[in-house]
Amino acid sequence: MPIDPYVLLLLGTVGLAALLPARGTGAEVASGASTAAIALLFFLYGARLSTREALDGLRHWRLHLTILACTFLVFPLLGLAARGLVPVLTDPLYQGLLFLTLVPSTVQSSIAFTSLARGNVPAAICAGSFSSLVGIVATPLLAASLLGNSGGGFSADSLVRIVLHLLVPFLAGQVLRRWIGGFITRNKRILGLVDRGSILLVVYTAFSAGMVQGVWQRVSPGRLAVLLAVEAVLLAVMLLLTWYGAKALRFDREDRIAIQFAGSKKSLAAGLPMASVLFGAHASLAVLPLMLFHQMQLMVCAVIAKRRSRDPEVSAEPPAAASRIAVGTGTRSG
């Protein structure tokens, strides 16, 4: 089962924040740089998302509505159902657990696993794009409604920050895509490093603030074990619901694979910057459940995808169908 190298970098960044947290003027500089990095991230997200591809994908509207319902309806309901665990997890950890159920689905890994399992790759591409686009608006609104009611620090000011730091840069990227889209496509690898570096900066700033405030003294190994167990159950429930629910809705095998991988996963890349804006100085504990869930979903979904690729019906698949799927993998977008 794979260990995502980027997760190792994230853990190393957490370790750096624990040993050398930003303080005083350094913390102010890191906070300002983090805010700028978040705006840059969402500007690039907007510039990369092809509106035309997303609109073309509307032809398969039943599949996309199913994935969106899993991401922004079923997931949050399960998060609310875990409210009774607050005495065990502590309220900040539960805030983070609930927050992870609100963020959009992944794009790259959903496409990769759908391709490996011989599923509907174009549908996975469109589903990831739709989820990212809807999440820009849906995640803050859901957070305002659910986290505010669960004792969180969400406020009208947080919603304003979301609009200024996330939505405005995203829309600016969409507007300027016509002129800078080619440059972004040609320099996709370099800009990918900018993406990941920006997220590492966000994580360092958040965990530094947590160290300075002593929030980690409130997290015991036992609570972390409980959190991992709860997330394992959450992932298992979503994997089962997306697979058998899609079967009940009479989707074919390829569509069910896309629904399972896109509907059961959460985006670390989108969630970390959002958490930084939403939770501010309390973001360190809020992002911990998302970081753990991210690695867990990669490990489990990699095993499932490999098993799906060996299904008897795939082995007997006619060459034309296999060619159609292979063509779909060439349309991957960030």
MOPE-V923067 format. One line per field, one symbol per residue. phi: phi as a letter, one per 20 degrees, with the letter a starting at -180 (. if undefined). Layout:
phi: ???
This chain:
phi: .fdfgfffffffffffffecffclfgffffffffffffffgfffgffefefffffffffdfffffffffffdcfgffffffegfeggeemfgffgffffffeffffdfffffffffemdefgfffffffffffffgdfffffffeefffdneefbffffffgffedfffffffffeggedgfffffdfffffffgfffffffffffffffffemfffedegffffffffffffgffffffffffffffemffgffffffffeeddceffeffffffffdlfefgffeggffffgfffffffffffffffdfgfffeffgfffffffffffdgcf
